[in-house]
């Protein structure tokens, strides 16, 4: 996660710094396209990490809670003790 943040900050710095050093043009240069695609790739990596984290950690936690609730409900329904 921290490497993604570092990559985004680095790409932003390179992009802003390259615009001040290069001559002003009204069209996108190859460097602009490269930095844009690198930024998109970095964002896609962040989304992939978030999705994998959600579906592995969070869904396992909620399925564990559902298992506990289901077990408690079954124990309440089939409780054979005499009151």
RAHUTA-V795778 format. One record per residue. N is the residue number from 1. RES is the residue in three letters. OMEGA is omega in whole degrees, -180 to 180 (none if undefined). Layout:
# RAHUTA-V795778
{{N & RES & OMEGA} {N & RES & OMEGA}}
This chain:
# RAHUTA-V795778
{{1 & UNK & 180} {2 & UNK & 178} {3 & UNK & 177} {4 & UNK & 179} {5 & UNK & 178} {6 & UNK & 179} {7 & UNK & 179} {8 & UNK & 178} {9 & UNK & 178} {10 & UNK & 179} {11 & UNK & 178} {12 & UNK & 179} {13 & UNK & 180} {14 & UNK & -178} {15 & UNK & -179} {16 & UNK & -179} {17 & UNK & -179} {18 & UNK & 179} {19 & UNK & 179} {20 & UNK & -177} {21 & UNK & -176} {22 & UNK & 177} {23 & UNK & -178} {24 & UNK & 175} {25 & UNK & -176} {26 & UNK & 179} {27 & UNK & -179} {28 & UNK & 179} {29 & UNK & 179} {30 & UNK & 178} {31 & UNK & 177} {32 & UNK & 180} {33 & UNK & 179} {34 & UNK & -180} {35 & UNK & 177} {36 & UNK & 179} {37 & UNK & 177} {38 & UNK & 178} {39 & UNK & 179} {40 & UNK & 178} {41 & UNK & 179} {42 & UNK & 178} {43 & UNK & 177} {44 & UNK & 177} {45 & UNK & 178} {46 & UNK & 178} {47 & UNK & 178} {48 & UNK & 178} {49 & UNK & 180} {50 & UNK & 179} {51 & UNK & 179} {52 & UNK & 179} {53 & UNK & -179} {54 & UNK & -174} {55 & UNK & 177} {56 & UNK & -175} {57 & UNK & -173} {58 & UNK & -179} {59 & UNK & 175} {60 & UNK & 179} {61 & UNK & -179} {62 & UNK & 177} {63 & UNK & 175} {64 & UNK & 177} {65 & UNK & 178} {66 & UNK & 178} {67 & UNK & 179} {68 & UNK & 179} {69 & UNK & 180} {70 & UNK & 179} {71 & UNK & 178} {72 & UNK & 179} {73 & UNK & 178} {74 & UNK & 177} {75 & UNK & 178} {76 & UNK & -178} {77 & UNK & -173} {78 & UNK & 178} {79 & UNK & -173} {80 & UNK & 179} {81 & UNK & 178} {82 & UNK & -180} {83 & UNK & none}}
